[in-house]
Amino acid sequence: MFCETEAEAFADPARELIFEVGRSYLERHGITAAELVFDPAQHRALLNDGARFQELLQRVALLQGQHTRRPVSERMKELTALAEAAMKRVETQAAGLPAALTDLPEAVAGGLLAGRNLDEWVRAGVAFVRLLKAQGSLAAQAAFCLDVIETGIEGEVRSMADQTLSEILRLKPAAASIFGEDANRRAMIELCLSVLEAKPTGAAVTPVMARLQAANGLPGLPLTQAAMRARLTEMLGGTSPLFAAEPKQEWEALLALKRRIARVELLAADEPLIAALDRRLARFATPELLNPILAKEPDLARKLLFLLQLNHEIADAAARFELLGIIGHYLDARDFRTTFISPKATREDFAELAAAISERLMRAEMPPARKSAYLQLFRDKLATVVKPLGSRVAQRGAGGPEDHVLVQDVRVPLRNWSPAGLMFGPCDVSLETGMRLPLVVVVRNPAFRIEFQARAEILRVAEGMIAARYQCDDPAVAARIRDYFA
């Protein structure tokens, strides 16, 4: 934002820049940029703290000097003159307004929030800020901004309400009253997503959050929408676990979050948000998170499958390079023949895992020469593995017309199933080999009726049909399934 005229000094981009450079000052005094711009009392407080006033102007001058390549001292003089002229204009317009202005309908009816020229626009800003201050708490101010928007006012005041609401949503002192007293990072991620997806959570939320959730994704509030994306990005920062202390559970939760974000066009195109998520995923290529996950995989085949999935999901080039070396190490393992698959596995397990690894290798992003070498090495090693003799074919049950699985709330026909495996499709949900996700399995045939939740691992994807291994954590349900197939 580069202000050249006094009018530009009052506009939304200028207030947003003030918020960015003066955020700590605003948070310390519990005010918004709109108040700093349109309230003479705030002008006096800032001028009395002369060093702070000069500091804020210098930050703006430095930012703008980087883009214009003009001397900072020259820009400081221009900004000082603009700020002083703007303050005088605000003081003049404030003097002509009623001293006690607290009623929004009265202000709307009296035309105090309308503006056709710069003076009327500034008067509207002063009136807006007086009404805003009368609300008291930041949560009440956020609700007031929504009230202004819901009156149907157009033009600068509507935009001012949007920009001010966007600030409040980002102010640290407002977090508890907007997102909830007990809201941790995980809860705030869910709340931000619920607003941007236009899907209320159904849980008890604050009054302001309930109104935001009901706003259908905030299509008419671009600045508030951007603030919710910024909050979401902020919550994804750092290195502490978000969903679970156990690395494998954290990985699966982050993958589910990635799929969820990808389904919202607005979020999928948000570069800072995607970059923050990518940084979290890339950490799983480091020994502190990768080793515990690999240690829990029962055989070499599933270790390879996870490594290839990780290589596919992360974007960091350095992390991918490290992973390629680890993948090569496992492919060339001395004990590949005996550790590729568990002795308890069936020949169907062997075929599904081998096909899944081969498919992942062919689709992996790596130099062509290395990919060819890895594929050949895998085929050579696979030929030495002693194939399991056991079969689960006899335990397969054909799916009936009412049998299905729920994948991310989408109903998909169940083709056949066993105590350990599922075949379902055609499936419109984007699934990939190696993914782990929760499913609901529903069987409704004359001999057996059951519905249960399961944790599934995708083993093969072909022409819309999905082969998956699953596990039911409910002992009673698992016993019923075993009895049915016995």
C-alpha positions in Angstrom: 0.0 0.0 0.0 1.5 3.3 -1.1 -0.5 6.4 0.0 -0.1 9.5 -2.2 -3.4 11.3 -1.4 -5.2 12.0 1.8 -8.1 9.9 0.7 -5.9 6.9 0.3 -4.7 7.4 3.9 -8.3 6.6 5.1 -8.9 3.6 2.8 -9.0 -0.1 3.8 -5.5 -0.9 2.5 -4.0 1.9 4.6 -5.7 0.7 7.7 -4.6 -2.9 7.0 -1.0 -1.6 6.7 -1.4 0.2 10.0 -2.7 -3.0 11.5 0.3 -4.9 10.2 3.0 -2.5 11.4 1.3 -1.4 14.6 -0.3 -4.7 15.7 1.6 -4.8 19.0 0.6 -1.2 19.8 -3.0 -1.9 18.9 -3.1 -5.1 21.0 -1.5 -3.4 24.0 -4.2 -0.6 23.9 -7.1 -2.9 22.9 -8.0 -0.9 19.8 -8.3 -1.4 16.1 -6.7 0.5 13.2 -10.1 2.1 12.5 -10.0 3.7 16.0 -6.5 4.8 15.5 -7.4 6.5 12.2 -10.9 8.0 13.1 -10.7 8.8 16.9 -9.1 12.2 17.8 -8.5 10.9 21.4 -6.3 8.1 20.0 -4.5 10.7 17.8 -3.6 12.7 21.0 -2.5 9.5 22.8 -0.2 8.5 20.0 1.2 12.1 19.5 1.9 12.3 23.3 4.0 9.2 22.8 6.1 10.9 20.1 8.6 8.1 19.8 5.9 5.6 19.1 4.3 7.8 16.4 7.7 8.2 14.6 8.3 4.4 14.9 5.1 3.5 13.2 5.6 6.0 10.4 9.2 4.8 10.0 8.0 1.2 9.6 5.6 2.2 6.9 8.3 4.3 5.2 10.7 1.4 5.3 8.2 -1.0 3.8 7.2 1.4 1.0 10.8 2.4 0.4 11.7 -1.2 -0.4 9.2 -1.2 -3.2 9.7 2.3 -4.6 13.5 2.6 -4.0 13.1 6.1 -2.7 15.0 7.5 0.3 13.2 6.6 3.6 13.8 10.1 4.9 11.9 11.6 1.9 9.0 9.2 2.4 8.9 10.0 6.2 8.3 13.7 5.4 5.5 12.8 3.0 3.9 10.4 5.5 4.1 12.9 8.4 2.4 15.6 6.3 -0.3 13.1 5.2 -0.9 11.9 8.8 -1.1 15.5 10.2 -3.6 16.6 7.5 -5.7 13.4 8.1 -5.8 14.1 11.8 -7.0 17.6 11.3 -9.8 16.5 9.0 -10.9 13.8 11.5 -11.0 16.4 14.3 -13.1 18.8 12.2 -15.6 16.1 11.3 -15.7 14.7 14.8 -16.7 18.1 16.2 -19.8 18.2 14.1 -21.2 14.8 15.3 -23.5 14.3 18.3 -21.4 13.7 21.5 -23.4 10.6 22.6 -23.8 8.4 19.5 -24.6 4.9 20.5 -27.6 3.7 18.4 -26.9 2.0 15.0 -30.4 2.4 13.5 -30.4 6.1 14.4 -27.0 6.6 12.7 -28.2 4.7 9.6 -31.5 6.7 9.5 -29.7 10.0 9.9 -27.3 9.3 7.1 -24.2 9.5 9.4 -22.8 6.3 7.9 -23.1 7.4 4.3 -20.5 9.2 2.4 -20.2 10.7 -1.1 -17.1 12.8 -0.8 -14.0 12.7 1.4 -15.4 14.8 4.2 -18.6 12.7 4.4 -16.6 9.6 4.2 -14.4 10.7 7.1 -17.5 11.7 9.1 -18.9 8.2 8.5 -15.7 6.7 9.8 -15.8 8.8 12.9 -19.5 7.8 13.5 -18.6 4.1 12.9 -15.8 4.3 15.4 -18.0 6.0 18.1 -20.6 3.3 17.7 -17.9 0.7 17.8 -16.3 2.0 21.0 -19.7 2.1 22.7 -19.9 -1.7 22.4 -17.2 -2.3 25.0 -15.6 -5.7 24.5 -13.9 -6.9 21.4 -16.5 -9.7 21.0 -19.3 -7.1 21.2 -17.4 -5.0 18.6 -17.1 -8.0 16.3 -20.9 -8.5 16.6 -21.4 -4.8 15.9 -19.4 -5.1 12.6 -21.7 -7.9 11.6 -24.7 -5.8 12.6 -23.5 -3.0 10.3 -23.0 -5.4 7.4 -26.5 -6.9 8.0 -28.1 -3.5 7.7 -27.3 -3.7 4.0 -25.1 -0.6 4.0 -22.9 -0.5 0.9 -19.7 1.4 0.1 -17.0 2.5 2.4 -18.7 1.8 5.7 -19.5 -1.8 4.8 -15.9 -2.3 3.7 -14.8 -0.6 7.0 -16.8 -3.1 9.0 -15.4 -6.0 7.0 -11.8 -4.7 7.5 -12.3 -4.0 11.2 -13.9 -7.4 11.8 -10.9 -9.0 10.1 -8.6 -7.2 12.5 -10.6 -8.3 15.6 -10.4 -11.9 14.4 -6.6 -11.7 14.4 -6.1 -9.8 17.6 -4.7 -12.0 20.3 -6.8 -10.4 23.1 -9.9 -11.3 21.2 -9.1 -15.0 20.7 -10.9 -16.3 23.8 -14.1 -14.2 23.3 -14.4 -15.1 19.6 -13.2 -18.7 19.5 -14.1 -19.7 23.1 -12.4 -19.6 26.4 -11.2 -23.2 26.1 -10.3 -23.1 22.4 -6.8 -24.6 21.8 -5.1 -24.7 18.4 -6.9 -27.8 17.3 -10.3 -26.3 18.2 -9.4 -23.1 16.4 -8.4 -25.0 13.3 -11.8 -26.7 13.3 -13.7 -23.5 13.8 -11.8 -21.7 11.0 -12.5 -24.6 8.7 -16.1 -24.7 9.6 -16.5 -21.1 8.7 -14.6 -21.3 5.4 -16.3 -24.6 4.4 -19.7 -23.1 5.3 -20.4 -26.2 7.5 -21.3 -25.4 11.1 -19.7 -27.8 13.5 -22.8 -28.4 15.5 -20.9 -27.9 18.7 -21.6 -25.1 21.2 -19.8 -21.9 20.0 -19.6 -18.3 20.9 -22.3 -16.0 19.5 -19.9 -14.3 17.0 -18.6 -17.6 15.8 -22.2 -18.9 15.3 -22.9 -15.9 13.1 -19.7 -16.4 11.1 -20.6 -20.1 10.6 -24.0 -19.1 9.3 -22.5 -16.6 6.7 -22.1 -19.3 4.0 -18.3 -19.1 3.7 -18.1 -15.3 4.0 -18.4 -14.7 0.2 -19.4 -11.0 0.7 -16.7 -10.3 3.3 -13.4 -10.8 1.5 -11.2 -9.2 4.3 -12.9 -11.3 7.1 -12.5 -14.4 4.9 -8.8 -13.6 4.5 -8.5 -13.1 8.2 -9.9 -16.6 8.9 -7.4 -18.0 6.4 -4.6 -16.1 8.2 -5.8 -17.5 11.6 -5.8 -21.0 10.1 -2.3 -20.5 8.7 -1.1 -19.2 12.1 -2.5 -22.2 13.9 -0.6 -24.5 11.6 2.7 -22.8 12.5 5.2 -24.2 14.9 6.5 -27.7 15.6 4.4 -29.0 18.5 1.9 -31.7 17.6 -1.5 -30.5 16.7 -3.7 -33.6 16.9 -1.7 -36.4 18.7 1.6 -36.9 20.4 2.0 -40.3 18.7 3.7 -39.6 15.2 1.6 -42.1 13.2 -1.7 -40.7 14.6 -0.5 -37.1 13.9 0.5 -38.0 10.4 -2.9 -39.5 9.6 -4.7 -36.5 11.1 -2.6 -34.1 9.1 -3.3 -36.0 5.9 -7.0 -35.9 6.6 -6.6 -32.1 7.1 -4.8 -31.8 3.8 -7.6 -33.6 2.0 -10.1 -31.4 3.7 -8.3 -28.2 2.7 -8.0 -29.5 -0.9 -11.7 -29.8 -1.2 -12.2 -26.0 -0.5 -11.1 -24.1 -3.6 -10.4 -21.0 -1.7 -8.1 -22.8 0.7 -6.4 -25.0 -1.9 -5.2 -21.7 -3.6 -4.0 -20.1 -0.4 -0.2 -20.2 -0.8 0.8 -19.3 2.8 -1.6 -21.9 4.2 -0.4 -24.7 1.9 3.2 -23.7 2.7 2.5 -24.0 6.4 0.9 -27.4 6.0 3.8 -28.6 3.8 6.3 -27.6 6.4 4.5 -29.7 9.0 4.3 -32.7 6.6 8.0 -32.4 5.7 8.9 -32.9 9.4 7.8 -36.5 9.1 10.9 -37.1 6.9 13.1 -36.4 10.0 14.4 -39.3 12.2 12.5 -38.1 15.3 9.1 -38.6 13.6 9.9 -41.1 10.8 11.7 -43.8 12.9 8.8 -44.3 15.4 6.4 -44.7 12.5 8.6 -47.2 10.6 9.2 -49.2 13.8 5.5 -49.8 14.2 5.1 -51.2 10.6 5.0 -55.0 10.9 7.0 -55.8 7.7 9.3 -54.3 5.1 6.5 -54.0 2.5 4.5 -51.6 4.7 7.6 -49.6 5.5 8.2 -49.1 1.8 4.6 -48.2 1.2 4.7 -45.6 3.9 7.9 -44.1 2.7 6.6 -43.8 -0.9 3.4 -42.2 0.4 5.4 -39.7 2.4 7.5 -39.0 -0.7 4.3 -38.3 -2.6 2.7 -36.1 0.1 5.6 -33.7 1.0 6.8 -30.9 -1.2 10.1 -30.1 0.4 12.9 -31.0 -2.1 15.5 -31.6 0.5 13.2 -33.9 2.5 12.3 -35.9 -0.6 16.0 -36.3 -1.4 16.6 -37.8 2.0 13.6 -40.1 1.6 14.9 -41.5 -1.7 18.1 -42.7 0.1 16.0 -44.4 2.8 13.8 -46.1 0.1 16.9 -47.3 -1.7 18.2 -48.7 1.6 15.1 -50.8 2.2 14.8 -52.0 -1.4 18.4 -53.2 -1.2 18.0 -54.7 2.3 19.9 -58.0 2.8 16.9 -59.6 4.5 14.4 -58.4 1.9 13.5 -62.0 1.0 12.5 -62.9 4.6 11.1 -59.6 5.9 9.2 -58.3 2.9 5.9 -59.6 4.3 4.7 -61.3 7.5 4.6 -65.1 7.6 1.0 -64.9 8.6 0.0 -63.0 5.4 -1.9 -64.6 2.6 -0.9 -64.7 -1.1 -3.6 -62.0 -1.8 -1.9 -59.8 0.8 1.4 -60.3 -1.0 -0.1 -59.5 -4.4 -1.9 -56.4 -3.2 1.2 -55.0 -1.4 3.5 -55.8 -4.3 1.2 -54.1 -6.7 0.7 -51.1 -4.5 4.5 -50.6 -4.0 5.1 -51.0 -7.8 2.4 -48.4 -8.6 3.8 -46.0 -6.1 7.3 -46.3 -7.4 6.1 -45.7 -11.0 4.3 -42.5 -9.9 7.0 -41.3 -7.5 8.6 -37.9 -8.2 12.3 -38.8 -8.6 15.0 -38.6 -11.3 14.0 -41.0 -14.2 17.3 -42.9 -13.9 16.8 -43.6 -10.2 13.2 -44.5 -10.7 14.2 -47.1 -13.4 16.9 -48.5 -11.1 14.5 -48.7 -8.1 11.8 -50.5 -10.2 14.3 -53.0 -11.5 15.7 -53.6 -8.1 12.3 -54.1 -6.6 11.3 -56.6 -9.3 14.6 -58.5 -8.8 14.2 -58.6 -5.1 10.5 -59.5 -5.2 11.3 -62.6 -7.3 13.4 -64.0 -4.4 10.6 -63.7 -1.9 8.9 -66.9 -0.8 5.2 -66.4 -1.7 2.7 -67.1 1.1 0.6 -70.3 0.7 -2.4 -69.2 2.7 -5.5 -67.7 1.0 -8.4 -65.6 2.2 -10.5 -66.3 -0.9 -12.7 -68.7 1.0 -13.4 -66.0 3.6 -14.6 -63.4 1.1 -18.2 -62.3 1.3 -19.9 -60.8 -1.7 -21.5 -57.4 -1.2 -25.3 -57.1 -1.6 -27.3 -54.3 -3.0 -27.6 -52.5 0.4 -24.0 -53.1 1.5 -21.8 -50.1 1.3 -19.0 -48.1 3.0 -19.1 -44.4 3.9 -15.9 -42.7 2.8 -15.8 -39.1 4.0 -19.6 -39.2 4.3 -19.9 -40.4 0.7 -21.7 -43.7 0.2 -19.8 -46.2 -2.0 -21.0 -49.8 -2.9 -19.3 -52.6 -1.1 -18.3 -55.3 -3.6 -16.8 -57.9 -1.2 -15.3 -58.1 2.2 -13.5 -60.4 4.6 -12.4 -60.2 8.3 -9.4 -58.1 7.1 -10.1 -56.7 3.7 -12.6 -54.6 1.7 -13.3 -54.1 -2.0 -15.5 -51.1 -2.8 -16.3 -48.8 -5.7 -16.7 -47.1 -8.0 -15.5 -44.3 -5.7 -15.6 -40.6 -6.6 -13.6 -39.6 -3.5 -9.9 -39.0 -4.3 -8.1 -41.9 -2.6 -4.5 -43.0 -3.2 -2.5 -46.1 -2.4 -1.0 -46.0 1.1 -3.6 -43.6 2.5 -5.1 -44.4 6.0 -8.5 -43.1 6.8 -11.6 -44.0 8.9 -14.5 -45.7 7.2 -18.0 -46.9 8.2 -18.9 -50.3 6.9 -22.5 -51.3 6.5 -23.7 -54.8 5.7 -27.4 -55.5 5.2 -27.9 -59.1 3.9 -30.5 -61.7 5.1 -27.8 -63.7 7.0 -25.9 -60.9 8.6 -26.6 -57.2 9.5 -23.9 -55.0 11.0 -22.6 -51.5 10.9 -19.2 -50.6 12.3 -16.4 -48.0 12.2 -13.0 -49.2 10.9 -9.5 -47.9 10.3 -8.6 -48.6 6.7 -5.3 -48.6 4.7 -5.7 -48.3 0.9 -3.8 -51.1 -0.8 -4.8 -50.6 -4.5 -6.7 -48.1 -6.6 -7.7 -49.2 -10.1 -10.4 -47.8 -12.4 -12.4 -46.4 -9.5 -12.3 -49.7 -7.5 -10.5 -49.6 -4.1 -8.9 -52.5 -2.3 -8.2 -51.8 1.4 -7.1 -53.6 4.6 -9.2 -52.6 7.6 -9.2 -53.0 11.4 -12.2 -52.8 13.7 -11.2 -51.6 17.2 -14.4 -52.7 18.8 -13.7 -56.2 20.2 -17.4 -57.2 20.3 -17.9 -56.2 16.7 -14.6 -57.9 15.6 -15.8 -61.1 17.3 -19.1 -61.0 15.4 -17.3 -60.6 12.1 -14.9 -63.5 12.9 -17.9 -65.7 13.8 -19.7 -64.9 10.6 -16.7 -65.9 8.4 -15.8 -68.9 10.6 
